Amino acid sequence: MSDNIIHLNEGLLKNQLVELVRGTVKETLNSLLDQEADRLTNASRYEHTESRKDTRAGYYNRKLLTKAGEVNLKMPKLRHLPFETAIIERYKRRESSIEEALIEMYLAGVSVRRIEDITEALWGTKVSPATISELNKKAYIHIEAWRNRKLSGTYPYVYLDGIFLKRCWGGEVENISILVAIAVDGEGYREIIGAAEGGREDKASWLEFIRGLKERGLSGTQLFVGDKCIGLVETIGEVFPKAKYQRCIVHFYRNVFSVVPHAYGNLKLGHAAH
């Protein structure tokens, strides 16, 4: 007896589901638009009452781009009153707020599987990994635009440091170095002017990072503050030869306390705090 083999056309099924969602969105929005027109006229479409404020004058078509694709809407027309609706804007804001929530969850370190469970609990349907990936691409576009923005004005003081974070890549967790620059402008306000993955805190990484800041418009810097990384000190001398370099006092204390007895280090730290 031969086995019956059932082939599932995933592409066709996906298209059918998309059409189903698009049809539901279209039907819901058109129904809401009709209800809003009834509210403005104070009567249903074919109802004739003394309290009626206006009558219908047909429809005009309008296209709306949604996550499920393009939807054709029938916008009611009234004979005298202007038809002003907030439904479409509310729908757009709702989709935007959902996007922002998904992006924030991802950037906060929530796993894709966990995001699927959360969206199913909140909205009754799971958001696919492909959708989350597309949203992240949008987020990265804004992040890259911020990282590469032009710097205007002058920044007399710039603080530089590298922080190590754990990253999961290909199922393996590894430490990566993020190089960060925080500047102080002429009015005393602090601003993060740069952040980049450095691989490690060596001269090559710092040189590329500092040169990038200068190319983006960093100017007027009189003092750079950082740790005693030789590669960083040498880089500042090459790229900003007129600026001074000062060792960060916090790093200095950490270096000192790392080589003294623990009890004595705590005692000295208490005096330093006072």
C-alpha positions as CSV (number, residue, x, y, z in Angstrom):
1,M,0.0,0.0,0.0
2,S,1.5,3.3,-1.0
3,D,1.7,6.2,1.4
4,N,-0.2,9.3,0.7
5,I,2.1,12.3,0.6
6,I,0.5,15.7,1.2
7,H,2.4,18.7,-0.2
8,L,1.8,22.1,1.5
9,N,2.2,25.1,-0.8
10,E,3.6,27.5,1.8
11,G,3.8,30.4,-0.6
12,L,0.1,30.1,-1.6
13,L,-0.9,29.7,2.1
14,K,1.0,32.8,3.1
15,N,-0.6,34.9,0.2
16,Q,-4.0,33.7,1.3
17,L,-3.4,34.7,4.9
18,V,-2.1,38.1,3.8
19,E,-5.2,38.6,1.7
20,L,-7.4,37.6,4.6
21,V,-5.8,40.1,6.9
22,R,-5.9,42.9,4.3
23,G,-9.6,42.1,3.7
24,T,-10.3,42.3,7.4
25,V,-8.5,45.6,7.8
26,K,-10.3,47.0,4.7
27,E,-13.7,45.9,6.0
28,T,-13.1,47.2,9.5
29,L,-11.9,50.7,8.4
30,N,-14.7,51.2,5.9
31,S,-17.2,50.2,8.5
32,L,-15.7,52.7,11.0
33,L,-15.8,55.5,8.3
34,D,-19.5,54.8,7.6
35,Q,-20.2,55.0,11.4
36,E,-18.4,58.3,11.6
37,A,-20.4,59.7,8.7
38,D,-23.6,58.5,10.4
39,R,-22.5,60.4,13.6
40,L,-21.9,63.6,11.6
41,T,-25.2,63.5,9.8
42,N,-27.0,62.3,13.0
43,A,-28.7,59.6,11.0
44,S,-27.9,56.3,9.2
45,R,-27.4,56.3,5.5
46,Y,-31.0,56.0,4.3
47,E,-32.8,57.2,7.5
48,H,-35.0,60.3,7.2
49,T,-35.6,62.1,10.5
50,E,-36.1,65.7,11.6
51,S,-32.9,65.6,13.6
52,R,-30.8,64.8,10.5
53,K,-28.1,67.3,9.9
54,D,-26.9,66.4,6.4
55,T,-27.2,63.8,3.7
56,R,-24.7,61.5,1.9
57,A,-23.2,62.4,-1.5
58,G,-21.5,59.1,-2.3
59,Y,-17.9,58.1,-1.8
60,Y,-14.4,58.8,-3.1
61,N,-11.6,56.2,-3.1
62,R,-8.5,56.6,-1.1
63,K,-5.6,54.2,-0.8
64,L,-4.0,53.4,2.6
65,L,-0.7,51.5,3.0
66,T,-0.9,49.1,6.0
67,K,1.3,46.3,7.2
68,A,-0.9,43.9,5.3
69,G,-0.5,45.8,2.1
70,E,-2.4,48.5,0.2
71,V,-6.0,48.9,1.2
72,N,-8.7,50.7,-0.8
73,L,-11.0,52.8,1.4
74,K,-14.3,54.3,0.5
75,M,-14.4,57.8,2.0
76,P,-17.9,59.1,2.6
77,K,-18.9,62.4,1.1
78,L,-21.5,64.7,2.7
79,R,-23.5,67.3,0.8
80,H,-22.9,70.2,3.1
81,L,-20.7,69.3,6.1
82,P,-17.0,68.6,5.7
83,F,-16.1,64.9,6.4
84,E,-13.1,65.1,8.7
85,T,-12.0,61.8,10.2
86,A,-9.4,60.8,12.7
87,I,-9.8,57.1,12.2
88,I,-7.0,56.7,9.6
89,E,-4.5,58.7,11.7
90,R,-5.4,56.7,14.8
91,Y,-4.9,53.5,12.9
92,K,-1.5,54.7,11.7
93,R,-0.5,55.7,15.2
94,R,-1.6,52.3,16.5
95,E,0.6,50.5,14.0
96,S,3.5,52.9,14.8
97,S,3.2,52.3,18.5
98,I,3.2,48.5,18.0
99,E,6.4,48.9,15.9
100,E,8.0,51.0,18.5
101,A,7.2,48.5,21.2
102,L,8.6,45.6,19.2
103,I,11.8,47.5,18.5
104,E,12.2,48.5,22.2
105,M,11.8,44.9,23.3
106,Y,14.4,43.7,20.8
107,L,16.9,46.4,21.8
108,A,16.3,45.7,25.5
109,G,17.5,42.1,24.8
110,V,14.2,40.3,24.7
111,S,14.6,37.1,22.6
112,V,12.6,36.8,19.4
113,R,10.7,33.8,20.8
114,R,9.8,35.7,23.9
115,I,8.6,38.6,21.7
116,E,6.4,36.2,19.8
117,D,4.8,35.0,23.1
118,I,4.3,38.6,24.3
119,T,2.6,39.8,21.1
120,E,0.3,36.8,21.1
121,A,-0.7,37.5,24.7
122,L,-1.3,41.3,24.0
123,W,-2.7,41.3,20.5
124,G,-4.0,37.7,20.0
125,T,-1.5,36.9,17.2
126,K,2.2,36.1,17.0
127,V,4.6,38.5,15.2
128,S,6.9,36.4,13.0
129,P,10.7,36.5,13.2
130,A,10.7,37.9,9.7
131,T,8.5,40.9,10.8
132,I,10.8,41.6,13.8
133,S,13.8,41.4,11.5
134,E,12.3,44.0,9.1
135,L,11.5,46.3,12.0
136,N,15.1,46.0,13.3
137,K,16.3,47.1,9.9
138,K,14.3,50.2,10.2
139,A,15.7,50.8,13.7
140,Y,19.3,50.3,12.4
141,I,18.8,52.9,9.7
142,H,17.9,55.5,12.4
143,I,20.8,54.4,14.6
144,E,23.3,54.7,11.7
145,A,22.0,58.1,10.8
146,W,22.5,59.2,14.5
147,R,26.0,57.7,14.7
148,N,27.1,59.4,11.5
149,R,25.3,62.8,12.0
150,K,27.3,66.0,11.5
151,L,28.6,67.7,14.6
152,S,28.0,71.4,14.8
153,G,29.4,73.9,17.3
154,T,32.4,73.4,19.5
155,Y,33.0,70.9,22.3
156,P,35.8,72.1,24.7
157,Y,35.8,68.8,26.7
158,V,35.5,65.3,25.4
159,Y,35.4,62.1,27.6
160,L,36.5,58.9,26.0
161,D,36.1,55.3,27.2
162,G,35.5,51.8,26.1
163,I,32.9,49.5,27.7
164,F,32.7,45.8,27.3
165,L,29.4,44.1,26.6
166,K,28.4,40.5,25.9
167,R,27.0,39.7,22.5
168,C,25.4,36.4,21.3
169,W,26.4,35.7,17.8
170,G,25.9,32.3,16.0
171,G,25.0,30.7,19.3
172,E,28.2,31.8,21.0
173,V,28.6,34.6,23.6
174,E,31.5,36.9,23.2
175,N,32.8,40.2,24.7
176,I,32.9,43.2,22.5
177,S,34.2,46.6,23.1
178,I,32.1,49.7,22.5
179,L,34.0,52.9,22.2
180,V,32.1,55.9,23.5
181,A,32.7,59.7,23.3
182,I,30.7,62.1,25.6
183,A,31.3,65.8,24.9
184,V,30.6,69.0,26.9
185,D,29.7,72.0,24.8
186,G,30.4,75.7,25.6
187,E,27.3,76.0,27.8
188,G,28.1,73.0,29.9
189,Y,25.7,70.5,28.4
190,R,26.8,66.9,27.9
191,E,26.1,65.0,24.6
192,I,27.0,61.6,23.4
193,I,28.7,62.4,20.1
194,G,30.0,58.9,19.2
195,A,29.6,55.2,19.8
196,A,31.1,52.4,17.8
197,E,32.1,48.8,18.1
198,G,35.9,48.7,18.5
199,G,36.7,45.0,18.6
200,R,39.2,45.8,21.4
201,E,40.7,49.0,22.9
202,D,43.8,49.1,20.7
203,K,45.3,52.0,18.8
204,A,43.8,50.9,15.5
205,S,40.3,51.0,16.9
206,W,40.8,54.3,18.7
207,L,42.4,55.9,15.6
208,E,39.5,55.0,13.4
209,F,37.0,56.2,16.0
210,I,38.7,59.6,16.7
211,R,39.3,60.3,13.0
212,G,35.6,59.6,12.4
213,L,34.7,62.2,15.1
214,K,36.9,64.8,13.4
215,E,35.5,64.0,10.0
216,R,32.0,64.5,11.3
217,G,32.9,68.0,12.5
218,L,34.4,67.7,16.1
219,S,36.3,70.9,16.7
220,G,37.3,73.4,19.4
221,T,38.3,70.5,21.8
222,Q,40.8,71.7,24.4
223,L,40.9,68.7,26.7
224,F,40.3,65.0,26.2
225,V,39.8,62.8,29.3
226,G,40.3,59.0,29.3
227,D,42.2,56.1,30.8
228,K,45.9,55.4,30.4
229,C,45.4,53.3,27.3
230,I,48.6,54.0,25.3
231,G,46.8,53.6,21.9
232,L,44.3,56.3,23.0
233,V,46.9,58.7,24.2
234,E,48.9,58.4,21.0
235,T,45.9,58.7,18.8
236,I,44.8,62.0,20.4
237,G,48.4,63.4,19.9
238,E,48.1,62.5,16.2
239,V,44.6,63.6,15.3
240,F,44.2,66.5,17.7
241,P,47.8,67.6,18.4
242,K,46.8,71.0,20.0
243,A,44.5,69.4,22.6
244,K,45.6,68.3,26.0
245,Y,45.0,64.9,27.5
246,Q,44.1,64.2,31.1
247,R,43.9,60.8,32.8
248,C,40.5,60.1,34.2
249,I,40.6,60.3,38.1
250,V,38.1,57.4,38.4
251,H,40.3,55.1,36.3
252,F,43.3,56.3,38.3
253,Y,41.7,55.3,41.6
254,R,40.6,51.9,40.2
255,N,44.2,51.2,39.1
256,V,45.6,52.2,42.5
257,F,43.1,50.1,44.5
258,S,43.7,47.1,42.3
259,V,47.2,46.7,43.6
260,V,46.8,47.5,47.3
261,P,45.4,45.2,50.0
262,H,41.6,45.0,50.0
263,A,41.0,46.3,53.5
264,Y,43.5,49.2,53.0
265,G,41.9,50.0,49.7
266,N,38.4,50.3,51.2
267,L,39.8,52.6,53.9
268,K,41.5,54.9,51.4
269,L,38.4,54.9,49.2
270,G,36.4,56.2,52.1
271,H,38.8,59.0,52.7
272,A,38.8,59.8,49.0
273,A,35.0,60.0,49.0
274,H,35.1,62.6,51.8
